[in-house]
Amino acid sequence: MNKLIGLLIISALIHINIFAENPIDEKVNFLPEGNRAEYFFDRGLGYYNLNQYSNALKFIDQALEIYISNNDKPNMARCYNNIGNIYNKLNIFNKAMEYHLLSLELGETLNDEKGIVSSLNNIGNVLKNIEKYDEALEYYQKALNLSYEIKDNKGLSITLNNIGNIYLSKENYENALGFYNRSLILKKELKDNFGIATSYNNIGISYQGLGSTAKALENYNISLEMMKEIHDGDGIASSYFHIGVSYYEKNDDKKASLNLERALAYAQNCDNKQIMVSCYNLLAEIYTNQRDYLKAYTAMKLYAELKDDLISIQTQKEVAELQIRYETEKKEQEIALLKTNASITNYQSKESEMFIVILVVILIAVAVMGFFFYYQFRQKANSNKTIEEQNIELTQAYNKMEDLAKTDMLTGLSNRRDMYQKIKYETDRFERNENPFTILMGDIDNFKKINDTYGHDAGDIVLKTISSLMLSFMRKQDIVGRWGGEEFLLLLPETNLEGGKKIAEKLRARIKNEIIHYKGHDIKISITIGLSLYDRIHDVNESIKEADKAMYFGKIRNKNCVVTANDI
């Protein structure tokens, strides 16, 4: 019942944010204009830091009006820069670029070199978000040169980090590492502890990309200790999560679960639902591998509940974004109509059309939220069972966990444990009839880039799509499993290497032709496949390693290709 009440309160607050004006202390009206403008600006920044972008934009716009009326160009530039950042966060990139260019123009007029560095970095950030990496680098390079010239170490540290982010997005981990290390040196000179901790985390990610888990862990742990020193709960949770993932990739489930549980504790304290969801998802899989089915069942239930909460939060955000887009478009229409002296009738018509559109969208969103609350209520009502019913449910869930122990929860494919059992079956069959089988190791190309660009939900859709394609494409006797992360292992019974290569090539081509449509984006996907033949000359583990080595060779050479162990 308490949860339902909480959700209803959230719903009420959402509606207040959409339809109500923000109350302003009447004392503000008696402040001098300069003080009043600063009040509006500071309040806007406060909302920005809380991710309440609609309110942030409203207050900074009010500050900007006062600064424009007083021809206060330095503060106008400051407002333009922050408004650009808001639009960038909302993925309204054309408006973000417009305001950052205005800020840059004013900075150049005022000869505000530090302001110019900031604007150049922000323009680069917008270009990075639309994947124009080379153009982003050009602006970062200008910021870098100017920072060196004016000896602006703070601006220099930010710029070096931003360049590192570009190379990380391009999966050029060596260059990313170089820029992150240079940024770290400057942050240490500036005694920017949060920046230092963040740099160590980025360095860890780079080492992870290079396949050096030990060095990644070393840097994650340094970041962790620094986050503890500055009492940054979100940073601590993030560090523990990265450490947990690293140990999971090393197949050390015990240390992985220990660190993920620590991450979960801090995330719960900070109410960081995104990290909580990620932790529960991975913990459910680890507990299943450890055959601790009760913990796995609990983790899965909590994961599902939090996923629903995140969907609700995302719905709120999207409604707020729609409101801002509507207001922005409305303003632009008003300006255009004034310039062209359009009739009042025409203006009212257009305004009404926009109002109807946004009203329909909001009503749909409210309907979705209403269904969500009803669903939660039903779920809560259904949970009020007798002890006997709960025991029955738990017993049934416990029985089903044996199947779950063999299945990857996201894709529905066999997991690594089940694949080892099926590999043993095929090796035993080989001993009986000496029919060889081919092993395929497939890895999704540029998967991290997909996650970084479109989010992990998009990455999950890619994994599910490729899994479905594999299941539909492969022969009845073939076996498909998720080996870990974005890697897949396929077994082709009674198939030699030449036949396996033909099948792998057809699968690669089929995946290459698939386009995933996600939130207005067309995501192109591809896969690199390595093959080896099990024929008793090597043991099966060596054969798997050969397939993995062939796949890795394909990654280095070209990606989106098929390579056999005999090709290297």
N, C-alpha and C positions, 0 to 999 in steps of 0.2 A: 504493500500500500504506500509506503514512504517513497519508493522509487517512482510510482505512478504520480504521486503528488509533485515530486521533483520535476518530472517530465512536463507536467502541466504548467508548472511555474516557468520552466524554460520556454514553453510555447507562448505564454503570456508575454515574456520578455522579448521574444522574437517580434511579436506583433507591435509592441511598444517601439522597438527600434525602427520598424518599417514605417509606421504611420504617425508617430508622435514627434513633436519638436523636442529638442534637448533643452531642458530648463537651464537657464543661466542666472546665476546670482545677480539680483537687481543692483547690488553694490558695484558690479562691473561697469554699469552705465555711468557711474560718477567718476570713474578713473580717467586720467588723461589719455588721449588717443593712443600715444605710444605704449603706455602700460596696458591698455585694453587689447591692443594688437598682440603684445607679447603674451598676455593671458590666453588669447585664442590660439596662438601658435603653440604654446606649451601644452595646452589641453589637447590639441590635435596630435602632437607627438605622443602624448600619453595614450590616446586611443590607438595610434599606430603601433605602439609597442604591445598593446593588448590584442592586436590583429583585428580591431574593429575599424575597418577601413572607411566605411560609410561615414561614421562620426568624425574620424580623423580628417577626411576631405572637407566636411562641412565647416569645421573650426578653422582649418588652415586657409580655406577660401575667405572666411571672414577676416582673418588677419591680413590676407593679401589685399583685400579691398581697401583697408585702412592705409597700408603701405603705398598702394598705387595712388590714392588720393593725396598723400604727402610726398609723392615722388621719391620715396625712400628706396633707392635702387639696390643697395646691399641686402636689405631684408626682402625685397621683391625676389631677388635671385635665390635667396634661401628658401622662400616659399615655393618657387617654381621647382627647385631641386627636390623638395620633399613631396610635392604633388606628383612629380614624375615617378618617384619611388612607390607611391600609393598605386598609381595606375599600373606600374610594372608588377606589383604584387597581385593585382586583379587580372593580369594577363591582357590588359587593354594596351597593347604595345605601341600603337600609333600615337595615342595620347601621351603615353610615357615619354616617347621620343620627342614629341612636340614641346613638352615642358622642360625636359633636360636641355634641349637646344636653346630655349629661351634663357635658361639659367646660364648656359655657356656664353651666349651673346652678351648678357649683362656682365658676366665675369670678365670678359675680354675688354668691354667698354671701361670697366672700373679698374682694370689691370689687377684684379684679385687673383693672383696666381694659384693660391691654395684652393680657391673656389673653382678655378678652371680645372685643376687636377681632379677635384671631386666630380665635376660635371662630366669630364672625359671618362672617368671610371664608370659612372652611372650609365652613360650612353653605351659603353662596352658591355655592361651587364644586360641591357635590353637586347642588344645584338646577340649576346650569348644565349639568351632565353629563346630566341627564334632560330637558333642553330646557325647563325652567320658567324662562325668562329673566326675566320680569317679577318673579316671586317672588325670584329670585336678586338682582335689582337692589335689592329692598327691604332685604335683609340687608346687601348691600354699602353701601347708603345709610346704614344704622344704624352700620356700621363706620366709614364716612367721617365722619359727624357726631361720633362719639366720638373718633376720631383727631384731628380739628380741636380738640375741646374739651380734650384732655389733651396736645396738641402732640406727638403721637407720629408723627414724620415717617416713620419706617420703616414703621409700619402704614399710614400715609396713602399712601405710594408703592405699596405692595402693593395696597391697595384701589383706587386709581385705575387701576392696570394691569388688575385684575380686571374693573372696569367697562368698560374698553376692550375686553377680550376678549368681553364680552357683546355690545357693539355690533358687533364684528367678526363674531361668529357670526350676527348679524341682518343682516349685509351693510350696515350703516349706517357706512360708512367715514369719513365726516366726523366723526361723534361719537367713533368709535374713535380717530381721529387726535388729537382734542382731549384725551382722557383720557390717551393714551400720552405726549403732550407734557408734560402736567402731572406725570405720574409721573416722566418723565425729569428735570425740573427738581429734584425732591426727591432723586432718586438721585444727581445730581451733587453736591448739598449733603452727602449722606451719604458721598460718595466710594465708592459701591457700583459698582465697575467692571464686574463681571459683569452687574449689573442695568442699568447704563447701556447696555452692549453689546446686551443683550436688548431694551431699549426701542427702540434704533435699528432693530433687526431688525423689531420689531412695527410701527414707523412705516413702514418700507419696505413691509411687506405691505399696510398701509392705502393707501399711495400707489399700489401695484400695483392694488388694488381700484378705485381712483378713475381708473385708466387713465393715470396719470402715471409712466411707466416711468423717465424721467430722474431724478425725485425718489426713486423707489424704489431705483434703483441708487446714488444718492448716499448714502442711509441704510444700505443693505447694505454699502457700502464702509467707512463709518465703523464699523459693527459689526464688520466684518472686522478692521480695524486694531486695535481694542480687544481683540478676542479673541486676536489675535497677542501683544499686550502682556502679557496675563495667561496666555498659553500654554494656552488652552483648545482642545484639538485638535478636539473635537466641534463647538464653536462656530465654529471656522475652517472646518471642512468644510461646515457648514450654510450659512455666509455665502457661500462660493464656489458652492455649489449654487444658492442663490437668485439670485446674480448670473448664473450660467450660464443658468438658466431665463428670466430677464429678457431676456438677449441672444437666446435662442432665439425668444421671442415677438416680438422685433424683427427676426427673420429674419436675424440676424447669426450664421451657423453657426460662423464662425471663432472669434469671441470666446466664443461659447457653449461650444464644445468645449474651448477653452483653460481656461476657468474650471471646467468640469465635471471635466476631468482633474486640476486642482489639488484640487478637492473630493474626488475619488477617492483621491488620494495621502494626504491627511490622514485620510480615513475608514478607509483600509486600516491606517494606523498606529494608529488608535484602535479598530480592529475594529468600526466602526459599520456593520453589515451593511445596515441600512435605507437609509442614504445611499448605500452602495455599489450596492445594487440599483437605486435611482432613477437614479444616474449612468450605470450600464451601459445601462439601458433607453433613456434619452434619447440617449446617445452612439451607440448602435447605429443609431438613426434618423438622427442627424446625419451619421455616417460614410456611411450609405447615400445620403443626399442629396448628399454630396460625391463619391460613386462610389468611395470607398475601401472596396472590398468585403471585403478581407482584415481590416481593422480592425473593420468592421461584424460580420463573421462571428465574430471573436474576442469582441467585446463581447456578442453574443447568447449565446454559449456560457457566458461567465462570469455573465451575468445569469440564465440558466436554473439554473446550479449554485447560485448564491447564493439564488435563490428557494426551492430545495429545502432549503437550510440554514435559511432563515427559517421554512419550514413545520415543520421539525424542532424549532426553538426554540419556536415557537408551541404545538406539541404538548406539549412539556415544561411550558410555562407553564399550559396548560389542565389537565394532569394535577395539577399542584401546586394550582391553584385548586379543582379538584374535591375534593382532599384537605381543603383549608381549609373548603370549604362543608360537607363531610361532618362534620368535627370541630365546626363551629359548630352545625349542626343537631343533632348528638348531644348537645352541651352543653345546648341549649335543651330537648331532649326530657327530659334528666335533671332539669332544673329543674322542668319541668311535671309530671313523674312524682312528684317529691318533694312538690310542693305538693298534689297530688291523692291522695297515698298510694296510688298504683297498685301493683299486685302485682309482685313480682320476676320472676315468670314473664312477665308482659306486657312488662316492661322488656327482658328478655333477648330476647324475640321481636322487639321493635322494633329493638333493637340489631343483632340478627342480620340482619334485613331490610336495614337500612342498610349493614351490612358487605358483604352479598352484592351490593347495588347498586353500591357503590363498587369492590368487587373486580372485578365484571364490567366496569365502566368502565375500570379500570386495565388489566385484561387486554386489552381492546380497544385501548387506547392503546399498550400494549407490542407488540401484534400489528402495529399500524400502523407503529411504530418499526422492528420487525423487518423488515417489508416494505421500508421505506425503506432500511435498511442493506443488504438483499439487492440492491435496485435499484442502490444506489451501487456495490456490489461488482461487479455485472454490467457497469455502465457502465465501471468501471475496467478490468475484464477485456477488454471490447470495445475499449478504447482502446489496448491493447497490440498494435497492428498493425505490420506491416512498413512501411518507408519508402515502398514502392511503393503500398501500400494507402492510406496517409495522403495521398499525392499525388493518388490517384484521388478520395478523399473531398473534398479541397480543390478539385480541379478541378470536381467536380460542384457543390459549394457555390458556387463562383465563377460557374458558369453560371446557377444559380438566383437569384443576387443581382440579375440584371436584372429579374426579376419582383418581387423584394422591393423594388426601388427604386420601384416603382409602388404598393406596398401599405402601408397603415397596419398595423403589427405587432399592435396590440392588438385592433382591430375587424375586420381583414380587408378593410376598405373601401379604395377608392382614396385615396391620400394627395394632398396639395396639388399636388405636381408632376404626378401623373397626371391630376388634375382639370384643370389648365391645358391639357394636351394634348387632353383630351376637349372642353374649351371651344373650343379652336381648330378642332377637327373640326366642331363645331356651327356656328361662325361661318362656316367655309368652305362648309358646306352651305347656310347662309342666303344666301350670295352666289350660289349656284346656283339655288335655288328660291324665295327670299325668304319662307320660312315662319319666323315668329318663334318664339323659345323663351323660356320663363320660368325665371328663376333664383330659387332659394329659399335663404335663409340661416337656419339654425336654431341656437338656442343653448339648452342645458339650463338650466332655472331652478334657482337655489339649489344649484348643483353644488358650490361650495366648502363650503357648509354640510353637504352629504352627506359629503364627504371629512373634514371636521373632526369630525363627529359619529360616523360609523361607520368611518372609516379609508379609506385609498386603495384597498384591495382592494374595498371596497363601491363606491367610485367607478368602478373598472374594470368591475365587474359592470353598473353602470348604463349605462356607455358601450357595452358589448357588447350589452345588452338593447335599447337604443334603436336600435343599428345593425341588429340582427336584425329589429326591427319595421319599420324603414324598407325593408329589402330585401324583406321578405315583403309589405309593403303597396303598394309602388310598382309601376307598370306595367312591362312588359318593356323598353320603350324608354327608360325613365327612368334617370338616372345619379345614384348616391349616393356621396359621398366625405366623409372626415373632413378638415375644413379646418384644424383645429388645436385643441388643448385639448378643450373641450366644444362646439365649433362644428362644424356640418355644412353642406356645400354640396350642393344638389340641382339637377339640370338636367332640365327637362321639355321635350323636343323637340316642335316643332310644336304648342305649347300657348300660347294667349293668356293675358293676365293674369287674366281672369275664370275661365277653366278652371283655371288654376294655383291660384287662391285656394280653389276648391272642393276640390281635391286636398289642399292644405295644411291646410284646416280639418278634413278627415276624418282626416288623419295626426295632427294635434294632439289630436283627440278620442280617437283610438285609444291614443296614448301616455298621455294623462291617465287612462285607465281601467286602465292597467297598474300592478300593485303588485308590487314586488320583495321577496321574503322573504329576509332575511339575518340569520343568527345570532339568531333569535327576534324580529327587528324587521321591521315592514312599512314599506318605504320607498316613499312616493308620489313620482311623478315627473311632470314637465310640461315643455313646450318652448315657446319663443316663436319665431315664424317671420316673417321679412321677405321680401317678394317684389318683384322688378322684372322688366321685360320688355326683352329685347334686340331692337331693331328698326332698328338702324343709326343712329338719331338720336344715340345715345351710343356710345362704344367699349365693349368688353366689360368693361374694368376699371371704368369709370364705372357700368356696370350692376350689377356686383358691389358696389360701394360704396353704390349706392342701396338694394340689398337689405339690406346691413349696417346702413345708416342707419335703414331701416324697422324692422328687428329691434330695434335699440337703442331706438327710439321706443316700441316695444311693451314693452320691459323697463321703461322709465321709467313708462309709463302704467299697466300692469296685470300684465304677465307672463302666461304661458299664453294667448296670443292670436296672431292672424294679422293682419299689417299690410302693406299694399302701399305702394309708393313714391308712389302717387297719393293715399294717405290722409294724408300729412304735408305 
